[in-house]
Structure formats: structure tokens, C-alpha cells
Amino acid sequence: MRQEKFDLAVVGAGIVGLAHALAAVRLGKRVVIVDRDAQANGASVRNFGFVTVTGQARGEVWSRARRSSAVWDEVAAAAGIPIVQRGLTVLARRPEAKAVLQAFLETEMAEGCDWLDAGRFDGRLPATAKGQGALTSTGDLRIESREAIPRLAHWLETAHGVTVLRGVAVYGVETGRLETGAGDILADTIVVCPGDDLSTLFPGAFAGAAVTRCKLQMLRLADPGWRLPSPVMSDLSLVRYLGYSALPQAGALLERLQAEQPEHLANGVHLIVVQSADGSLVVGDSHHYAATPDPFSHEHVDRLILDEFAAVFGQVAPPVVERWTGTYASARGHSLVEAPMSGVRLVAVTSGTGASTAFALAQDVIADLYDLEAGNLT
């Protein structure tokens, strides 16, 4: 490998790494991205592709989600990434869920949100769906992550001159240098975005922050014959997403769910349903935590997800055409950002919200790394 020197080296080509590369090239920096896999393979392509603003934790995380959604809109148009759905529909199945959503509508986080009374879902849900009403939003969007992440990387290469090295493992980091299986890479600054690899680089930082791994189960269902203009959530989501669950009204909903759906809660199940361009539905998910989660998809967990689908949509789920699992780094708080040495940053989103918040997080990290105001990167 020729010993050219870059302004920034990014370890990891998931959405967090790509977001840092984008923030840097907007400053005119020469960037190299190094990834151990031959193609996108981690959490960034195993999720819903749902850029979720509505329901994110109040304050900084919600603000980052809004900023990131705006970047997705801009980047998608430039990189040829289709936005396949916009907005969000949250169906309230229970009166307690309706109370949470109506309280949410009174907060500053409800910008772009509205309420639809029961039976007046305006084509946002199939006619068989029943509930107390639904919250709708306009600030969320969905891309097909399996296609979007490779296209984003390709666009950074072709439009911005980013060097992307795949199938290259990084074994060591020091100020100004990466040690890799293909030789040393020199860079003035380095950002390490290892996803849920908690043991190769800076394991002490992950251990000190009590970071573990979360496994989720996902399903793709056959085309149901109807269309969803936006992703759909339901009551179980309201006790997982902090923008809702931190509201006082969420206590009564959680109490009822503990009585009626304890197994769903025990397996971290809540319902998100998104629709792809071919009509198929991506449905999930569950949450199980371990230092090394097992790699297997368990039928009883899939059944819990599909049972909630049937309850929300008032019909049996279409046939399952694909199943997979994903894992991501998990800890209290939104993210881990540390400076283990001069000119180096370690960055991991620890809340499962990489697609939703990575662009804004990267702007903040790059601004700090180069002693700039974050606003200069937007």
C-alpha cells in the first residue's frame, strides 16, 4: 500500500462511519474508510431503514434525529437512494396508549404531528385495523437500508473522492496511524466506529461504559395486498421509545401491558412495520442482551411479533419470506464518544438509533475534532 497521508481515517463503513466521512468531506478533508468486511454486513443493513424522529428521547437525541433526517433527505437525492416511505402512524390500541399520545401532542416534540380519530385513518392503515385513534407525523422517513448503505458509500467514493478499503482489518490505533492487515495507514485524525465489535479496539472504553450487545429478530412478510404510506407502530413502542415512555401518562400503559402482554415485554418485543417498494413488509422486532448473543432466531419470539401484527392490523400476518437477526452495541444513553488519545475519537451509537441520528452525531464529533462550531458542518 502506498504511504499517502489522509486528513481523516475512519474505521468502520456502517452508517456511523459513513456519516463521519460525509461530515469531513464537507470540510474539504481527504478521507479514507477502512472496513474488515467485503460488503456492508452489520447492523446498518439489518434494520428497518426507518429514520425515526417522532418518539426519540427529548432534548439532544430528538434534535439530532431531526438534523439527521434533513441530511438523509439531501443525501438521498444526491446519491440515488429512494425514500420509500415518509412519516409515521402510531395506532393506539388501548385508552392508556391514547392518553400517552395525546400528552405527546402537547409537547414541543409533536412538531409536524397530528391526531386521527378512530375509524378515520385516511388510508394510512388497512380497514381491518382497529384502535382508539392514531398519531401521525411528517418528520420521519424510510430508506431500504440494504440498498442505501452501499449506495451512500459509493457516492462518497465517486462524488467526494473518499477512499474505501474493504476486507481490511484494523489491529491497532495510535495518533496519526492505523495498523492494518494491509499495512499502515497514515492520517492526521482518526475516528473509530466499530459498531458492536467491543473487543478489538479500545475494549477498556467499552467495558468502562458497561456496553453490551443487543440481538434483535426481524421478518420480511409477503405483500399483503394493501399499502402503507408510512411506517406503523403500536402500544408496545410507547413504553420503549423514550420520547413517549418518559411522559407521566406512560406509567398506566406500562402497568396494563405488564398484565396483558408480559411475554412481549420480557422479550423486548414491540411492533414496527415498514413496507418496501415491492410491497413486502419488514416487521420486528425483539431485544435480547448479552456479551455474545446467540446467533439463532427463535420461533416463539417471531410468534410474539406476528401476534402483535395480527392485533394491530386485525388480520393474520402474510407468509414469512425471510428471517434474520442483527446485533448492535447497547448501553445507557444515546452514544459513546471518547478521545482515547490525541487526534483520535471512538464513536458508537449505543441506543439502536444509528440510522436516525448518526449524521448529526458525526457533525458534532467532527466539529469537536477540528475545533469548529457544529453549525459549520450543516
VEXDREN-2710 file (C-alpha; in Angstrom, 1 decimal):
% VEXDREN-2710
k/r/px/py/pz
1/MET/0.0/0.0/0.0
2/ARG/1.4/3.4/-0.9
3/GLN/2.1/5.6/2.1
4/GLU/-0.2/8.5/1.2
5/LYS/-1.4/10.5/4.2
6/PHE/-5.1/11.3/4.7
7/ASP/-6.7/14.1/6.7
8/LEU/-9.1/11.6/8.3
9/ALA/-9.2/7.9/8.6
10/VAL/-12.5/6.3/9.6
11/VAL/-12.6/2.7/10.9
12/GLY/-16.0/1.1/10.0
13/ALA/-18.2/1.6/7.0
14/GLY/-21.6/1.3/8.7
15/ILE/-23.8/4.3/8.9
16/VAL/-21.9/5.9/11.8
17/GLY/-18.6/5.7/9.9
18/LEU/-20.1/6.9/6.6
19/ALA/-21.7/9.8/8.4
20/HIS/-18.3/10.9/9.8
21/ALA/-16.8/10.6/6.3
22/LEU/-19.5/12.9/5.0
23/ALA/-19.1/15.5/7.7
24/ALA/-15.3/15.6/7.0
25/VAL/-15.5/15.8/3.2
26/ARG/-17.9/18.8/3.6
27/LEU/-14.9/20.5/5.2
28/GLY/-12.7/19.6/2.3
29/LYS/-10.9/16.8/4.1
30/ARG/-9.2/13.8/2.3
31/VAL/-10.8/10.8/3.9
32/VAL/-10.2/7.0/3.9
33/ILE/-12.6/4.5/5.3
34/VAL/-11.4/1.1/6.3
35/ASP/-13.7/-1.9/6.9
36/ARG/-13.0/-5.5/7.7
37/ASP/-15.9/-6.9/5.7
38/ALA/-16.0/-7.2/1.9
39/GLN/-19.5/-5.6/1.8
40/ALA/-22.0/-4.0/4.2
41/ASN/-22.9/-6.7/6.7
42/GLY/-23.7/-5.3/10.1
43/ALA/-26.4/-3.5/12.0
44/SER/-26.7/-0.8/9.3
45/VAL/-28.2/-3.2/6.8
46/ARG/-30.1/-5.4/9.2
47/ASN/-32.6/-2.9/10.4
48/PHE/-35.8/-1.2/9.2
49/GLY/-34.1/1.7/7.4
50/PHE/-36.5/3.8/9.4
51/VAL/-35.1/7.3/10.2
52/THR/-37.2/7.8/13.3
53/VAL/-37.6/11.4/14.6
54/THR/-41.0/11.1/16.4
55/GLY/-40.6/9.4/19.8
56/GLN/-36.8/9.9/20.2
57/ALA/-35.6/10.9/23.6
58/ARG/-36.5/14.5/24.4
59/GLY/-33.7/17.1/24.0
60/GLU/-30.4/16.3/22.3
61/VAL/-31.3/13.0/20.8
62/TRP/-34.6/14.3/19.3
63/SER/-32.7/17.3/17.9
64/ARG/-30.1/15.0/16.4
65/ALA/-32.8/12.9/14.8
66/ARG/-34.4/16.0/13.2
67/ARG/-31.0/17.2/11.9
68/SER/-30.2/13.7/10.6
69/SER/-33.5/13.3/8.8
70/ALA/-32.7/16.6/6.9
71/VAL/-29.3/15.2/5.9
72/TRP/-30.9/12.0/4.7
73/ASP/-33.3/14.0/2.5
74/GLU/-30.4/15.8/1.0
75/VAL/-28.1/12.8/0.6
76/ALA/-30.8/10.5/-0.8
77/ALA/-31.5/12.8/-3.6
78/ALA/-27.8/13.2/-4.5
79/ALA/-26.9/9.5/-4.1
80/GLY/-29.8/8.0/-5.9
81/ILE/-31.3/6.5/-2.7
82/PRO/-35.1/6.2/-2.9
83/ILE/-37.1/7.3/0.1
84/VAL/-39.8/4.6/0.1
85/GLN/-42.0/5.9/2.9
86/ARG/-42.5/9.2/4.8
87/GLY/-44.0/10.0/8.2
88/LEU/-45.2/7.6/10.9
89/THR/-48.5/6.2/12.1
90/VAL/-48.8/5.1/15.7
91/LEU/-52.0/3.2/16.4
92/ALA/-53.3/3.4/19.9
93/ARG/-55.0/0.1/20.7
94/ARG/-55.8/1.0/24.3
95/PRO/-57.2/4.1/26.0
96/GLU/-54.0/4.3/28.0
97/ALA/-52.0/4.5/24.8
98/LYS/-54.3/7.2/23.5
99/ALA/-53.5/9.2/26.7
100/VAL/-49.8/8.9/26.1
101/LEU/-50.0/10.0/22.5
102/GLN/-52.3/12.9/23.3
103/ALA/-49.9/14.0/26.0
104/PHE/-47.1/13.8/23.5
105/LEU/-49.0/16.1/21.2
106/GLU/-48.8/18.8/23.8
107/THR/-45.0/18.7/23.8
108/GLU/-42.6/20.5/21.6
109/MET/-41.7/17.1/20.1
110/ALA/-45.0/17.0/18.3
111/GLU/-44.0/19.4/15.6
112/GLY/-45.4/18.0/12.3
113/CYS/-47.7/15.6/14.2
114/ASP/-51.5/15.2/14.2
115/TRP/-54.2/13.0/15.6
116/LEU/-56.7/10.9/13.7
117/ASP/-59.8/9.7/15.4
118/ALA/-60.8/6.0/15.4
119/GLY/-62.2/4.9/12.1
120/ARG/-60.8/7.9/10.2
121/PHE/-57.3/6.7/9.3
122/ASP/-57.5/8.2/5.8
123/GLY/-55.8/5.2/4.1
124/ARG/-52.9/5.2/6.5
125/LEU/-54.0/1.7/7.8
126/PRO/-56.0/-1.1/6.3
127/ALA/-59.7/-1.1/7.0
128/THR/-59.3/-4.0/9.4
129/ALA/-57.1/-2.0/11.8
130/LYS/-59.0/-1.1/15.0
131/GLY/-58.0/1.2/17.8
132/GLN/-58.6/4.3/19.8
133/GLY/-57.1/6.6/17.2
134/ALA/-53.7/7.2/15.8
135/LEU/-50.9/9.7/16.0
136/THR/-49.4/10.7/12.6
137/SER/-46.2/12.6/11.8
138/THR/-44.5/14.1/8.8
139/GLY/-40.9/14.3/10.1
140/ASP/-39.8/10.6/9.7
141/LEU/-38.7/8.8/6.6
142/ARG/-37.6/5.3/5.4
143/ILE/-35.0/4.1/3.1
144/GLU/-34.2/0.5/2.1
145/SER/-31.1/0.1/4.2
146/ARG/-29.7/-2.9/2.3
147/GLU/-29.5/-0.7/-0.8
148/ALA/-29.0/2.7/0.8
149/ILE/-25.8/2.0/2.8
150/PRO/-23.8/0.6/-0.3
151/ARG/-25.1/3.5/-2.4
152/LEU/-24.1/6.0/0.2
153/ALA/-20.6/4.5/0.3
154/HIS/-20.4/4.5/-3.5
155/TRP/-21.5/8.1/-3.7
156/LEU/-18.9/9.2/-1.1
157/GLU/-16.3/7.5/-3.3
158/THR/-17.4/8.8/-6.7
159/ALA/-18.7/12.2/-5.8
160/HIS/-16.4/13.2/-2.9
161/GLY/-13.2/11.2/-3.6
162/VAL/-13.4/9.1/-0.4
163/THR/-11.1/6.1/-0.5
164/VAL/-13.0/3.0/0.8
165/LEU/-10.8/0.0/1.7
166/ARG/-12.9/-3.2/2.2
167/GLY/-11.8/-6.5/3.6
168/VAL/-9.1/-4.8/5.6
169/ALA/-9.0/-5.3/9.4
170/VAL/-7.6/-2.7/11.7
171/TYR/-5.4/-4.2/14.6
172/GLY/-4.1/-1.1/16.2
173/VAL/-4.6/2.7/16.5
174/GLU/-2.2/5.4/17.6
175/THR/-2.1/9.1/17.0
176/GLY/-1.6/9.6/13.2
177/ARG/-1.6/5.9/12.3
178/LEU/-3.7/2.8/11.8
179/GLU/-2.1/-0.7/11.9
180/THR/-4.0/-2.9/9.4
181/GLY/-3.6/-6.2/7.7
182/ALA/-2.7/-4.4/4.5
183/GLY/-0.1/-2.2/6.1
184/ASP/-0.1/1.1/8.0
185/ILE/-2.4/3.9/7.1
186/LEU/-1.4/7.5/8.0
187/ALA/-3.9/10.1/8.9
188/ASP/-3.8/13.4/10.8
189/THR/-7.1/12.4/12.6
190/ILE/-8.8/9.1/13.2
191/VAL/-12.4/8.2/14.1
192/VAL/-13.1/4.6/15.2
193/CYS/-16.7/3.4/14.6
194/PRO/-16.6/-0.3/15.3
195/GLY/-20.3/-1.0/15.7
196/ASP/-20.7/-3.9/18.2
197/ASP/-17.1/-5.1/18.0
198/LEU/-16.4/-4.3/21.6
199/SER/-13.1/-6.3/21.9
200/THR/-10.7/-5.4/19.1
201/LEU/-10.1/-1.7/19.5
202/PHE/-10.3/0.2/22.8
203/PRO/-12.0/-2.6/24.8
204/GLY/-11.4/-0.8/28.0
205/ALA/-13.6/2.1/26.9
206/PHE/-16.5/-0.2/26.2
207/ALA/-16.1/-2.1/29.4
208/GLY/-15.9/1.2/31.4
209/ALA/-19.2/2.3/29.8
210/ALA/-20.8/-1.1/30.5
211/VAL/-21.5/-1.6/26.8
212/THR/-23.0/-4.9/25.9
213/ARG/-24.7/-6.2/22.7
214/CYS/-28.4/-6.4/21.8
215/LYS/-29.8/-9.0/19.4
216/LEU/-33.0/-8.4/17.5
217/GLN/-35.1/-10.6/15.3
218/MET/-36.6/-9.4/12.1
219/LEU/-39.0/-10.8/9.5
220/ARG/-40.0/-10.0/5.9
221/LEU/-43.6/-10.8/5.0
222/ALA/-45.1/-11.3/1.6
223/ASP/-47.1/-8.4/0.0
224/PRO/-50.4/-8.2/1.9
225/GLY/-52.2/-6.6/-1.0
226/TRP/-52.5/-3.2/0.7
227/ARG/-50.2/-0.2/1.0
228/LEU/-48.8/1.7/4.0
229/PRO/-47.8/5.3/3.2
230/SER/-45.8/5.4/6.4
231/PRO/-44.2/3.0/8.9
232/VAL/-46.6/1.8/11.7
233/MET/-46.0/1.4/15.4
234/SER/-48.4/0.5/18.3
235/ASP/-48.8/0.5/22.1
236/LEU/-45.7/-1.6/22.9
237/SER/-43.5/1.0/21.2
238/LEU/-44.8/3.7/23.6
239/VAL/-43.0/2.0/26.5
240/ARG/-39.7/1.6/24.7
241/TYR/-39.2/4.9/22.9
242/LEU/-38.1/7.5/25.5
243/GLY/-40.0/10.4/23.9
244/TYR/-43.2/8.6/24.9
245/SER/-42.2/6.4/27.8
246/ALA/-40.7/9.3/29.8
247/LEU/-44.2/11.0/29.9
248/PRO/-46.1/10.6/33.1
249/GLN/-49.1/9.0/31.3
250/ALA/-46.9/6.1/30.2
251/GLY/-47.0/4.6/33.6
252/ALA/-50.6/3.4/33.3
253/LEU/-49.9/2.0/29.9
254/LEU/-46.9/0.0/31.1
255/GLU/-48.9/-1.4/34.0
256/ARG/-51.6/-2.6/31.7
257/LEU/-49.1/-4.1/29.3
258/GLN/-47.4/-5.9/32.1
259/ALA/-50.7/-7.6/32.9
260/GLU/-51.8/-8.3/29.4
261/GLN/-48.6/-8.8/27.4
262/PRO/-45.8/-9.8/29.9
263/GLU/-44.1/-12.1/27.5
264/HIS/-43.8/-9.4/24.8
265/LEU/-42.2/-7.1/27.4
266/ALA/-39.9/-9.8/28.7
267/ASN/-38.6/-10.4/25.1
268/GLY/-38.3/-6.7/24.3
269/VAL/-40.9/-7.0/21.6
270/HIS/-42.6/-4.0/20.1
271/LEU/-44.0/-3.6/16.6
272/ILE/-42.6/-1.7/13.7
273/VAL/-44.0/-2.4/10.3
274/VAL/-42.5/-0.8/7.2
275/GLN/-43.2/-1.5/3.5
276/SER/-40.8/-2.0/0.7
277/ALA/-41.2/-0.9/-2.9
278/ASP/-42.1/-4.4/-3.9
279/GLY/-45.0/-4.4/-1.4
280/SER/-43.3/-6.8/1.1
281/LEU/-43.4/-5.8/4.8
282/VAL/-40.4/-5.7/7.1
283/VAL/-41.6/-6.5/10.6
284/GLY/-40.0/-6.6/14.0
285/ASP/-38.5/-6.6/16.5
286/SER/-37.2/-8.0/19.7
287/HIS/-34.4/-7.2/22.1
288/HIS/-32.2/-9.6/24.0
289/TYR/-28.9/-8.6/25.7
290/ALA/-25.7/-10.5/26.2
291/ALA/-21.9/-10.0/25.7
292/THR/-22.2/-12.6/22.9
293/PRO/-25.8/-13.1/21.9
294/ASP/-26.6/-16.4/20.3
295/PRO/-26.9/-16.3/16.5
296/PHE/-30.3/-18.1/16.3
297/SER/-33.7/-16.8/15.5
298/HIS/-36.3/-18.3/17.9
299/GLU/-39.7/-19.2/16.7
300/HIS/-41.6/-18.2/19.9
301/VAL/-40.1/-14.7/19.6
302/ASP/-41.2/-14.4/16.0
303/ARG/-44.6/-15.6/17.0
304/LEU/-44.9/-12.8/19.6
305/ILE/-44.1/-10.3/16.9
306/LEU/-46.6/-11.8/14.5
307/ASP/-49.3/-11.9/17.2
308/GLU/-48.9/-8.2/17.8
309/PHE/-49.1/-7.7/14.0
310/ALA/-52.4/-9.5/13.9
311/ALA/-53.7/-7.5/16.8
312/VAL/-52.8/-4.2/15.3
313/PHE/-53.9/-4.9/11.7
314/GLY/-56.9/-7.0/12.5
315/GLN/-55.8/-9.9/10.3
316/VAL/-53.4/-12.8/10.2
317/ALA/-49.9/-11.8/9.0
318/PRO/-48.9/-12.7/5.4
319/PRO/-46.4/-15.6/5.0
320/VAL/-42.9/-15.0/6.2
321/VAL/-40.5/-14.9/3.2
322/GLU/-37.3/-14.1/5.1
323/ARG/-35.9/-14.1/8.7
324/TRP/-32.7/-12.7/10.1
325/THR/-31.1/-11.4/13.3
326/GLY/-29.0/-8.3/13.9
327/THR/-26.9/-7.1/16.8
328/TYR/-25.8/-3.6/18.0
329/ALA/-23.8/-2.1/20.8
330/SER/-26.1/-1.2/23.7
331/ALA/-25.7/0.9/26.9
332/ARG/-27.4/3.5/28.9
333/GLY/-27.6/6.8/26.9
334/HIS/-27.6/7.5/23.2
335/SER/-23.9/7.0/22.3
336/LEU/-20.4/6.5/23.5
337/VAL/-17.9/9.2/22.3
338/GLU/-14.4/9.2/23.8
339/ALA/-11.0/10.6/23.0
340/PRO/-8.6/7.7/23.9
341/MET/-5.6/9.7/22.6
342/SER/-4.8/12.9/20.8
343/GLY/-6.4/13.2/17.4
344/VAL/-8.5/10.0/17.9
345/ARG/-12.2/9.6/18.6
346/LEU/-14.0/6.4/19.5
347/VAL/-17.7/6.6/18.5
348/ALA/-20.5/4.1/18.9
349/VAL/-24.3/4.7/18.9
350/THR/-25.5/2.6/21.9
351/SER/-29.2/3.1/21.5
352/GLY/-30.1/1.3/18.3
353/THR/-30.7/4.7/16.6
354/GLY/-27.8/4.8/14.2
355/ALA/-29.9/5.3/11.1
356/SER/-31.9/8.0/12.8
357/THR/-29.1/10.1/14.5
358/ALA/-25.7/9.3/13.0
359/PHE/-25.4/12.2/10.6
360/ALA/-25.9/14.8/13.3
361/LEU/-23.8/12.9/15.8
362/ALA/-21.0/12.8/13.3
363/GLN/-21.3/16.5/12.6
364/ASP/-20.8/17.1/16.4
365/VAL/-17.8/14.8/16.6
366/ILE/-16.1/16.2/13.5
367/ALA/-16.7/19.8/14.7
368/ASP/-15.1/18.9/18.0
369/LEU/-12.2/17.1/16.4
370/TYR/-11.4/20.2/14.2
371/ASP/-12.3/22.8/16.8
372/LEU/-15.3/24.1/14.9
373/GLU/-18.9/25.0/15.6
374/ALA/-21.2/22.1/14.6
375/GLY/-23.3/24.6/12.6
376/ASN/-20.5/25.0/10.2
377/LEU/-21.0/21.4/9.0
378/THR/-24.7/21.5/8.2
END
